[in-house]
Each structure stands twice: as C-alpha cells, then as structure tokens.
Amino acid sequence: MVAIDPRYKPSTPAPNILRAAYMELIVTDLQRSRHFYVDVLGLIVTEENENEIYLRTYEEYIHHNLVLKKGDAPAVSAYAFRVASQDDVYLAEAYFKELGCEVRRGDFSKGVRNAVRVVDPFGFPYEFFYETDHVERKIRDYDEMNGSSLMRLDHFNQIVGDVEGAAIYMQNLGFKVTENIMDDEGTTYAAWVTRKSTVHDTALTGGDGPLMHHVAFSAGEKNNIIHLCDRLGALRMSDCIERGPGRHGVSNAFYLYLRDPDGHRIEIYTSDYYTGDPDNPTLTWDVHDDQRRSWWGGTSQVVLSWYTENSPVLDLDGNVQPIRPREDKGELDVTVGADGFIYTDKGEHNPR
C-alpha cells in the first residue's frame, strides 16, 4: 500500500471523470454467480467464456457494467470509472504517478482498450478508461425484462480508514461532496461524492479498510424493487436479502441490499435526487440521527453483518490488500460500517 499523503493535490490536472462505470468481481463458482446475476437479477450477458462473464444493464451502451471472474476467493479487482476522452486516461496516468501510486496501462478486460489501472492512496484498485466497444442499448426491450430488471450501475461504496482525507482526495480528483455524516466535534464518518448529477458515484465510509461494502445498480422505480423481493420469495431465495426494502435518509433513495453467492453485497437503488448545479449544497447529517440510515426508523434496523462483513480488494497483481485500522474513531471506539454508528439518536431527528 502506498505511503503517501492522500490530501496532496498534484500539479498535473485531474482527469475529467464522467461516472462510475463497472466493477470487476472475483467469484468462486462462475455458473452459480451467473444464475444469480442473470437469471434472478436480470443483467444482460454481453460476452462470456469459461473464466469470465461480462454483464450490463438495460440502459447501458458500453460493453459491460460488471465483470465476474473465476478465482479461488471472493474479492474486488477493479473499480472502473469512465473518463471523457483518451487524453483523460493519460492524465490519470500522470496524475497518479505524481501522487506516488502504482500505475499500469493496458487492456485489462474485454471490450475496453488503452485503460489505466492504479492502486490509489487508500489501497483501492481504480481503473480509468475511455475506449470501449459499444453494444445494443436494451431499454425498450420490455418483452425481455423480468419486472425487476436493472437500468444502470449507479455507485460504489468503499470503506476507508480516513474519511476526511479520502473526501479531500476525491475532491482533488474533481468529485463533489453531496452529503456527509459528522459529529459535534467535526469528525466525518462518511461522505457521498459524485461526478454525475445524482447523489454519488462512490461513498466513502469509515472503518478498517480498504474494503468494498457494496456496488449499486439502479432500478427504474421502487415497484421494481418490491417485485424483486416477491421474485426472490417465489424462487425460495429470500435468504439473499440482507436489508430492506426501505428508504435511506442519506440520498433519499429507496433500497434493497442483497448478498450474492460469494457474499458480495449488491444494492438495488432508486429515486435519489438531482445534484448537478455547481452550487449544490452539502447536506450534513448528525451521526446520532438514526434516520440518516433508515428514514423509517426502528422498523428497519441494520443487521450486524452490515457492519462486519465486506469484500476484500486486490492489488494489481491479484493479492489481497492488507487492512489498515480506522485512523479517527471519533466519539466511540467502534468500527463504523456503511453509514454511521450502531447506536440510536440523541433526539435530533433532522440533518443539520
């Protein structure tokens, strides 16, 4: 892991990042994972072979949003972001070299060319790419949709040991903070950062890391999520449901969290809000406010696995990244999961 100051802003211009585009997951049983993502969730197979499957959502026109690669143990091998041009790929290469990060250029997956992969200052394997094969957008193929089919990849959620430093690092990369969670002492427990005009492309959440908490796909509307719950019940697969359905306070989104056959956490997500104006304000939630994690309060409490079970991430050689402890534990000496403490509010039910 790179021993550098993540708050350092390189003199090299940051690449123009457009959006979170795909994740590369290591899975242990490719056919079992195919059944979950294709037959149950409804993702579209772009291409597959005996070692990997390339999947996409119904609104997507680039080659894939998710890569499943067969391996010995579950992990995440890439968080991939689309940039605005090939020149921005080269800027990413120069930018991360100046940061002191490990950087490689190449063709790392089918359908994507001339990309750059880096190990970022927090140990996450990031990819930046522009050149990609275009495929058929299937948004009007209603005859093929199963009632809960997924429209697009929306965001990632990363667990980091220094949320405040990570937020500064992402802002240096051109992201803006739309929402965060803080205490009265100014400790930041989580931050939602975006490049596209919604709440986030990735969330930075406090805890021992680097770890992947979840990857999120957008459904068209909340009824698609309810249908998916019914579908899982009918298939006798309701044990895949970890949390939800419900509504977040943070992001205002309607959500459902699932665990895939290897335990990777998948969020199905819809109905957040527009954040595209340059003066869009940051919404700060009090860490004691239980409604930040669940707008409905006690009827949808967070299960313990939410805080304790996450996916490891790999370096560029496929080795599991070592875990670093959280640096600023704030008010309580606990590891924070996706969105704050596990204890209840102090009577302040509204964000600041």
DRENDO-1510 file (C-alpha; in Angstrom, 1 decimal, always signed):
<recs>
REC; n; res; u; v; w
REC; 1; MET; +0.0; +0.0; +0.0 .
REC; 2; VAL; +1.3; +3.4; -0.9 .
REC; 3; ALA; +2.7; +5.6; +1.9 .
REC; 4; ILE; +1.7; +9.0; +0.6 .
REC; 5; ASP; -0.4; +11.9; +1.7 .
REC; 6; PRO; -3.8; +11.5; +0.1 .
REC; 7; ARG; -4.6; +15.2; +0.6 .
REC; 8; TYR; -1.7; +16.2; -1.7 .
REC; 9; LYS; -3.0; +17.8; -4.9 .
REC; 10; PRO; -0.8; +17.1; -7.9 .
REC; 11; SER; +0.2; +19.8; -10.3 .
REC; 12; THR; -0.9; +17.5; -13.1 .
REC; 13; PRO; -4.6; +18.3; -13.9 .
REC; 14; ALA; -7.1; +15.7; -12.8 .
REC; 15; PRO; -8.8; +13.6; -15.5 .
REC; 16; ASN; -12.3; +14.5; -16.4 .
REC; 17; ILE; -14.2; +11.6; -14.8 .
REC; 18; LEU; -17.8; +11.1; -16.0 .
REC; 19; ARG; -19.2; +8.3; -13.8 .
REC; 20; ALA; -18.7; +5.0; -12.1 .
REC; 21; ALA; -18.9; +2.5; -15.0 .
REC; 22; TYR; -18.1; -1.0; -13.9 .
REC; 23; MET; -16.8; -3.3; -11.2 .
REC; 24; GLU; -14.7; -6.4; -11.6 .
REC; 25; LEU; -15.6; -9.1; -9.0 .
REC; 26; ILE; -13.8; -12.3; -8.3 .
REC; 27; VAL; -16.2; -15.2; -7.7 .
REC; 28; THR; -15.6; -18.8; -6.8 .
REC; 29; ASP; -18.4; -20.5; -8.8 .
REC; 30; LEU; -19.0; -18.8; -12.1 .
REC; 31; GLN; -22.2; -20.6; -13.0 .
REC; 32; ARG; -23.7; -20.1; -9.6 .
REC; 33; SER; -22.9; -16.4; -9.9 .
REC; 34; ARG; -24.3; -16.3; -13.4 .
REC; 35; HIS; -27.6; -17.7; -12.2 .
REC; 36; PHE; -27.8; -15.0; -9.5 .
REC; 37; TYR; -26.9; -12.0; -11.7 .
REC; 38; VAL; -28.5; -13.1; -15.0 .
REC; 39; ASP; -31.4; -15.4; -14.2 .
REC; 40; VAL; -32.5; -13.7; -11.0 .
REC; 41; LEU; -31.4; -10.1; -11.2 .
REC; 42; GLY; -31.8; -9.9; -15.0 .
REC; 43; LEU; -28.4; -8.5; -16.1 .
REC; 44; ILE; -27.6; -9.0; -19.8 .
REC; 45; VAL; -24.7; -11.1; -20.9 .
REC; 46; THR; -22.5; -9.2; -23.3 .
REC; 47; GLU; -19.8; -11.9; -23.6 .
REC; 48; GLU; -18.7; -15.0; -21.6 .
REC; 49; ASN; -16.2; -17.8; -21.5 .
REC; 50; GLU; -15.2; -20.5; -19.1 .
REC; 51; ASN; -13.3; -18.0; -16.9 .
REC; 52; GLU; -15.3; -14.7; -17.0 .
REC; 53; ILE; -18.7; -13.2; -17.7 .
REC; 54; TYR; -19.3; -9.6; -18.9 .
REC; 55; LEU; -22.7; -8.2; -17.9 .
REC; 56; ARG; -24.5; -5.0; -18.5 .
REC; 57; THR; -27.7; -3.2; -17.5 .
REC; 58; TYR; -30.7; -2.3; -19.8 .
REC; 59; GLU; -29.8; +1.4; -20.3 .
REC; 60; GLU; -26.1; +0.7; -20.9 .
REC; 61; TYR; -24.4; +1.0; -24.3 .
REC; 62; ILE; -20.8; +0.4; -23.3 .
REC; 63; HIS; -19.6; -3.2; -23.2 .
REC; 64; HIS; -20.2; -4.0; -19.5 .
REC; 65; ASN; -21.1; -2.8; -16.1 .
REC; 66; LEU; -20.0; -5.9; -14.2 .
REC; 67; VAL; -17.3; -8.5; -14.8 .
REC; 68; LEU; -17.4; -11.8; -13.0 .
REC; 69; LYS; -14.0; -13.6; -12.9 .
REC; 70; LYS; -13.5; -17.0; -11.6 .
REC; 71; GLY; -11.0; -17.2; -8.7 .
REC; 72; ASP; -10.1; -19.0; -5.5 .
REC; 73; ALA; -11.6; -16.5; -3.1 .
REC; 74; PRO; -14.2; -13.6; -3.4 .
REC; 75; ALA; -12.7; -10.2; -3.9 .
REC; 76; VAL; -12.9; -7.0; -5.9 .
REC; 77; SER; -10.2; -6.5; -8.5 .
REC; 78; ALA; -11.3; -3.1; -10.1 .
REC; 79; TYR; -13.4; -0.1; -9.5 .
REC; 80; ALA; -13.7; +1.4; -13.1 .
REC; 81; PHE; -14.6; +5.0; -14.0 .
REC; 82; ARG; -15.3; +6.3; -17.5 .
REC; 83; VAL; -13.5; +9.4; -18.5 .
REC; 84; ALA; -14.3; +12.0; -21.2 .
REC; 85; SER; -11.5; +11.2; -23.6 .
REC; 86; GLN; -8.4; +9.2; -24.2 .
REC; 87; ASP; -6.4; +12.2; -23.2 .
REC; 88; ASP; -8.0; +12.0; -19.8 .
REC; 89; VAL; -6.8; +8.4; -19.5 .
REC; 90; TYR; -3.2; +9.7; -20.0 .
REC; 91; LEU; -3.9; +12.5; -17.5 .
REC; 92; ALA; -5.0; +9.8; -14.9 .
REC; 93; GLU; -1.7; +8.0; -15.6 .
REC; 94; ALA; +0.3; +11.2; -15.0 .
REC; 95; TYR; -1.8; +12.3; -12.0 .
REC; 96; PHE; -1.4; +9.1; -10.0 .
REC; 97; LYS; +2.2; +8.8; -10.9 .
REC; 98; GLU; +2.7; +12.2; -9.4 .
REC; 99; LEU; +0.8; +11.0; -6.3 .
REC; 100; GLY; +3.3; +8.2; -6.0 .
REC; 101; CYS; +0.9; +5.4; -6.7 .
REC; 102; GLU; +1.5; +2.2; -8.7 .
REC; 103; VAL; +0.2; +2.7; -12.2 .
REC; 104; ARG; -0.2; +0.4; -15.2 .
REC; 105; ARG; -1.5; +0.9; -18.7 .
REC; 106; GLY; -3.1; -1.8; -20.8 .
REC; 107; ASP; -6.2; -3.8; -21.9 .
REC; 108; PHE; -7.4; -5.3; -18.6 .
REC; 109; SER; -10.8; -6.6; -19.7 .
REC; 110; LYS; -12.6; -7.4; -22.9 .
REC; 111; GLY; -14.4; -4.6; -24.6 .
REC; 112; VAL; -12.1; -1.9; -23.0 .
REC; 113; ARG; -8.8; -0.7; -24.5 .
REC; 114; ASN; -5.9; +1.6; -23.6 .
REC; 115; ALA; -7.0; +1.9; -19.9 .
REC; 116; VAL; -5.0; +2.8; -16.8 .
REC; 117; ARG; -5.2; +0.9; -13.5 .
REC; 118; VAL; -3.8; +2.3; -10.3 .
REC; 119; VAL; -3.6; +1.4; -6.6 .
REC; 120; ASP; -4.9; +4.6; -5.1 .
REC; 121; PRO; -3.7; +6.2; -1.8 .
REC; 122; PHE; -6.1; +4.1; +0.2 .
REC; 123; GLY; -5.3; +0.8; -1.5 .
REC; 124; PHE; -8.2; +0.5; -3.9 .
REC; 125; PRO; -7.7; -0.7; -7.5 .
REC; 126; TYR; -9.1; +2.0; -9.7 .
REC; 127; GLU; -9.3; +1.9; -13.5 .
REC; 128; PHE; -9.8; +4.8; -15.8 .
REC; 129; PHE; -10.9; +4.2; -19.4 .
REC; 130; TYR; -12.4; +5.8; -22.4 .
REC; 131; GLU; -12.1; +3.5; -25.4 .
REC; 132; THR; -14.8; +0.8; -25.2 .
REC; 133; ASP; -16.9; -1.3; -27.5 .
REC; 134; HIS; -20.5; -0.1; -27.9 .
REC; 135; VAL; -23.3; -2.6; -27.7 .
REC; 136; GLU; -27.1; -2.5; -28.1 .
REC; 137; ARG; -29.0; -0.5; -25.6 .
REC; 138; LYS; -31.9; -2.7; -24.5 .
REC; 139; ILE; -34.1; -0.1; -22.7 .
REC; 140; ARG; -37.1; -0.7; -25.0 .
REC; 141; ASP; -36.9; -4.5; -24.9 .
REC; 142; TYR; -39.8; -4.8; -22.4 .
REC; 143; ASP; -40.5; -8.3; -23.6 .
REC; 144; GLU; -37.2; -9.4; -22.2 .
REC; 145; MET; -37.4; -7.7; -18.9 .
REC; 146; ASN; -38.4; -9.6; -15.8 .
REC; 147; GLY; -40.2; -6.9; -13.9 .
REC; 148; SER; -37.1; -6.1; -11.7 .
REC; 149; SER; -34.5; -5.6; -14.4 .
REC; 150; LEU; -31.7; -3.2; -13.6 .
REC; 151; MET; -31.2; +0.0; -15.6 .
REC; 152; ARG; -27.7; +1.2; -14.9 .
REC; 153; LEU; -24.8; +0.9; -12.5 .
REC; 154; ASP; -25.2; +3.8; -10.0 .
REC; 155; HIS; -22.4; +3.8; -7.5 .
REC; 156; PHE; -19.8; +2.0; -5.4 .
REC; 157; ASN; -19.3; +2.1; -1.6 .
REC; 158; GLN; -15.8; +1.9; -0.2 .
REC; 159; ILE; -14.7; +1.5; +3.4 .
REC; 160; VAL; -11.6; +3.7; +4.3 .
REC; 161; GLY; -9.7; +4.4; +7.4 .
REC; 162; ASP; -9.6; +8.2; +6.9 .
REC; 163; VAL; -12.9; +9.5; +5.6 .
REC; 164; GLU; -11.9; +13.2; +5.8 .
REC; 165; GLY; -8.6; +12.6; +3.9 .
REC; 166; ALA; -10.4; +10.4; +1.4 .
REC; 167; ALA; -13.0; +13.1; +0.8 .
REC; 168; ILE; -10.3; +15.7; +0.1 .
REC; 169; TYR; -8.5; +13.3; -2.2 .
REC; 170; MET; -11.7; +12.7; -4.2 .
REC; 171; GLN; -12.5; +16.4; -4.3 .
REC; 172; ASN; -9.0; +16.9; -5.8 .
REC; 173; LEU; -10.0; +14.4; -8.4 .
REC; 174; GLY; -13.0; +16.6; -9.3 .
REC; 175; PHE; -15.7; +14.9; -7.2 .
REC; 176; LYS; -18.0; +17.0; -5.0 .
REC; 177; VAL; -19.5; +16.0; -1.6 .
REC; 178; THR; -23.3; +15.9; -1.7 .
REC; 179; GLU; -23.9; +14.5; +1.8 .
REC; 180; ASN; -21.9; +13.5; +4.8 .
REC; 181; ILE; -22.2; +12.3; +8.4 .
REC; 182; MET; -20.5; +14.3; +11.2 .
REC; 183; ASP; -20.5; +14.7; +15.0 .
REC; 184; ASP; -20.4; +17.8; +17.1 .
REC; 185; GLU; -16.6; +17.6; +17.2 .
REC; 186; GLY; -16.3; +17.8; +13.4 .
REC; 187; THR; -15.3; +14.1; +12.8 .
REC; 188; THR; -16.5; +12.9; +9.4 .
REC; 189; TYR; -17.9; +9.4; +9.5 .
REC; 190; ALA; -19.0; +9.0; +5.9 .
REC; 191; ALA; -19.1; +11.2; +2.7 .
REC; 192; TRP; -21.0; +10.7; -0.5 .
REC; 193; VAL; -19.1; +12.1; -3.6 .
REC; 194; THR; -20.2; +12.4; -7.2 .
REC; 195; ARG; -19.2; +13.3; -10.7 .
REC; 196; LYS; -22.6; +12.7; -12.4 .
REC; 197; SER; -25.7; +14.7; -11.4 .
REC; 198; THR; -27.0; +12.5; -8.6 .
REC; 199; VAL; -26.0; +11.9; -5.0 .
REC; 200; HIS; -22.9; +9.7; -5.6 .
REC; 201; ASP; -20.6; +7.8; -7.8 .
REC; 202; THR; -18.9; +6.4; -4.7 .
REC; 203; ALA; -19.4; +6.6; -1.0 .
REC; 204; LEU; -16.6; +6.8; +1.5 .
REC; 205; THR; -17.5; +5.2; +4.8 .
REC; 206; GLY; -15.4; +5.0; +7.9 .
REC; 207; GLY; -13.9; +1.7; +9.1 .
REC; 208; ASP; -10.9; -0.6; +8.8 .
REC; 209; GLY; -10.1; -0.8; +5.1 .
REC; 210; PRO; -9.6; -0.9; +2.2 .
REC; 211; LEU; -12.8; -3.0; +1.7 .
REC; 212; MET; -15.8; -3.0; -0.6 .
REC; 213; HIS; -19.1; -2.5; +1.2 .
REC; 214; HIS; -21.3; -2.7; -1.9 .
REC; 215; VAL; -21.9; -2.0; -5.6 .
REC; 216; ALA; -25.2; -0.5; -6.5 .
REC; 217; PHE; -27.5; -0.8; -9.6 .
REC; 218; SER; -30.4; +1.4; -10.3 .
REC; 219; ALA; -33.9; +0.1; -10.8 .
REC; 220; GLY; -36.5; +2.1; -12.8 .
REC; 221; GLU; -38.8; +2.7; -9.8 .
REC; 222; LYS; -39.4; +1.3; -6.3 .
REC; 223; ASN; -42.1; -1.1; -7.6 .
REC; 224; ASN; -39.3; -2.9; -9.4 .
REC; 225; ILE; -37.6; -3.5; -6.1 .
REC; 226; ILE; -40.7; -4.7; -4.4 .
REC; 227; HIS; -41.2; -7.1; -7.4 .
REC; 228; LEU; -37.7; -8.4; -6.9 .
REC; 229; CYS; -38.4; -9.2; -3.3 .
REC; 230; ASP; -41.5; -11.1; -4.4 .
REC; 231; ARG; -39.5; -12.8; -7.1 .
REC; 232; LEU; -36.8; -13.9; -4.6 .
REC; 233; GLY; -39.5; -15.2; -2.3 .
REC; 234; ALA; -41.1; -17.2; -5.1 .
REC; 235; LEU; -37.7; -18.7; -6.0 .
REC; 236; ARG; -37.0; -19.6; -2.4 .
REC; 237; MET; -34.1; -17.2; -2.4 .
REC; 238; SER; -35.2; -14.7; +0.2 .
REC; 239; ASP; -32.1; -15.5; +2.3 .
REC; 240; CYS; -30.2; -13.4; -0.3 .
REC; 241; ILE; -31.9; -10.3; +1.2 .
REC; 242; GLU; -29.8; -8.7; +3.9 .
REC; 243; ARG; -31.6; -5.4; +4.5 .
REC; 244; GLY; -34.7; -3.7; +3.2 .
REC; 245; PRO; -36.6; -2.8; +1.3 .
REC; 246; GLY; -36.6; +0.6; +2.8 .
REC; 247; ARG; -35.8; +4.3; +2.3 .
REC; 248; HIS; -32.5; +5.9; +3.3 .
REC; 249; GLY; -32.3; +9.3; +4.9 .
REC; 250; VAL; -29.0; +9.9; +3.2 .
REC; 251; SER; -29.6; +10.1; -0.5 .
REC; 252; ASN; -33.4; +9.8; +0.0 .
REC; 253; ALA; -33.2; +6.6; -2.1 .
REC; 254; PHE; -35.4; +3.5; -1.9 .
REC; 255; TYR; -33.1; +0.5; -1.4 .
REC; 256; LEU; -32.7; -3.2; -1.1 .
REC; 257; TYR; -29.5; -5.0; -0.2 .
REC; 258; LEU; -28.7; -8.5; -1.3 .
REC; 259; ARG; -25.7; -10.8; -0.9 .
REC; 260; ASP; -24.6; -12.8; -3.9 .
REC; 261; PRO; -23.5; -16.4; -3.7 .
REC; 262; ASP; -20.0; -15.3; -2.6 .
REC; 263; GLY; -21.2; -12.8; -0.1 .
REC; 264; HIS; -20.5; -9.7; -2.2 .
REC; 265; ARG; -23.1; -7.0; -1.2 .
REC; 266; ILE; -25.3; -5.7; -4.0 .
REC; 267; GLU; -27.6; -2.7; -3.6 .
REC; 268; ILE; -30.7; -2.2; -5.8 .
REC; 269; TYR; -31.3; +1.5; -5.6 .
REC; 270; THR; -33.8; +4.1; -7.0 .
REC; 271; SER; -35.3; +7.6; -6.5 .
REC; 272; ASP; -32.4; +9.7; -5.3 .
REC; 273; TYR; -32.2; +13.4; -6.4 .
REC; 274; TYR; -30.5; +15.8; -8.8 .
REC; 275; THR; -27.3; +17.4; -7.6 .
REC; 276; GLY; -25.8; +18.8; -10.8 .
REC; 277; ASP; -25.8; +22.5; -10.1 .
REC; 278; PRO; -22.3; +23.9; -9.3 .
REC; 279; ASP; -23.6; +25.4; -6.0 .
REC; 280; ASN; -25.4; +22.3; -4.9 .
REC; 281; PRO; -25.2; +22.4; -1.1 .
REC; 282; THR; -23.7; +19.6; +1.0 .
REC; 283; LEU; -26.2; +18.1; +3.4 .
REC; 284; THR; -24.7; +17.1; +6.7 .
REC; 285; TRP; -26.3; +14.5; +9.0 .
REC; 286; ASP; -25.7; +14.2; +12.7 .
REC; 287; VAL; -24.1; +10.9; +13.4 .
REC; 288; HIS; -26.6; +10.4; +16.3 .
REC; 289; ASP; -29.6; +10.7; +13.9 .
REC; 290; ASP; -30.9; +7.2; +13.2 .
REC; 291; GLN; -32.9; +8.5; +10.3 .
REC; 292; ARG; -29.8; +9.0; +8.2 .
REC; 293; ARG; -29.6; +5.3; +7.7 .
REC; 294; SER; -33.2; +4.4; +7.6 .
REC; 295; TRP; -35.9; +7.0; +7.2 .
REC; 296; TRP; -38.5; +4.7; +8.6 .
REC; 297; GLY; -36.6; +4.3; +11.9 .
REC; 298; GLY; -36.9; +1.3; +14.1 .
REC; 299; THR; -38.9; -0.8; +11.7 .
REC; 300; SER; -35.9; -1.4; +9.5 .
REC; 301; GLN; -32.9; -1.8; +11.8 .
REC; 302; VAL; -29.5; -2.5; +10.4 .
REC; 303; VAL; -28.3; -6.1; +10.8 .
REC; 304; LEU; -24.9; -6.8; +12.3 .
REC; 305; SER; -23.5; -8.2; +9.1 .
REC; 306; TRP; -23.9; -4.8; +7.6 .
REC; 307; TYR; -21.0; -3.6; +9.8 .
REC; 308; THR; -18.9; -6.7; +10.0 .
REC; 309; GLU; -18.9; -8.4; +6.6 .
REC; 310; ASN; -17.4; -6.8; +3.5 .
REC; 311; SER; -15.4; -7.8; +0.4 .
REC; 312; PRO; -11.6; -7.6; +0.3 .
REC; 313; VAL; -9.9; -5.7; -2.5 .
REC; 314; LEU; -6.9; -6.8; -4.6 .
REC; 315; ASP; -3.7; -5.0; -5.7 .
REC; 316; LEU; -2.7; -5.0; -9.4 .
REC; 317; ASP; -1.1; -8.4; -9.1 .
REC; 318; GLY; -4.2; -10.0; -7.6 .
REC; 319; ASN; -3.0; -10.1; -4.0 .
REC; 320; VAL; -5.4; -9.2; -1.2 .
REC; 321; GLN; -4.7; -5.7; +0.2 .
REC; 322; PRO; -3.8; -5.6; +3.9 .
REC; 323; ILE; -6.3; -3.9; +6.2 .
REC; 324; ARG; -5.4; -0.7; +8.0 .
REC; 325; PRO; -7.3; +0.4; +11.1 .
REC; 326; ARG; -9.5; +3.4; +11.1 .
REC; 327; GLU; -7.5; +6.5; +12.0 .
REC; 328; ASP; -10.0; +8.8; +13.7 .
REC; 329; LYS; -12.6; +6.8; +15.7 .
REC; 330; GLY; -14.5; +9.9; +16.8 .
REC; 331; GLU; -16.8; +9.7; +19.8 .
REC; 332; LEU; -16.8; +6.0; +20.2 .
REC; 333; ASP; -14.1; +3.4; +19.7 .
REC; 334; VAL; -16.1; +1.4; +17.2 .
REC; 335; THR; -15.6; +0.4; +13.6 .
REC; 336; VAL; -18.2; +2.2; +11.5 .
REC; 337; GLY; -19.9; +0.3; +8.7 .
REC; 338; ALA; -21.7; +1.9; +5.8 .
REC; 339; ASP; -23.4; +4.9; +7.3 .
REC; 340; GLY; -22.7; +5.7; +11.0 .
REC; 341; PHE; -22.8; +4.2; +14.5 .
REC; 342; ILE; -24.9; +1.3; +15.6 .
REC; 343; TYR; -26.4; +3.3; +18.4 .
REC; 344; THR; -29.6; +5.4; +18.4 .
REC; 345; ASP; -30.1; +9.2; +18.1 .
REC; 346; LYS; -30.0; +11.7; +20.8 .
REC; 347; GLY; -33.3; +13.3; +20.0 .
REC; 348; GLU; -32.2; +15.3; +17.0 .
REC; 349; HIS; -34.2; +13.7; +14.1 .
REC; 350; ASN; -33.2; +16.1; +11.3 .
REC; 351; PRO; -30.0; +16.7; +9.4 .
REC; 352; ARG; -28.1; +20.0; +10.2 .
</recs>
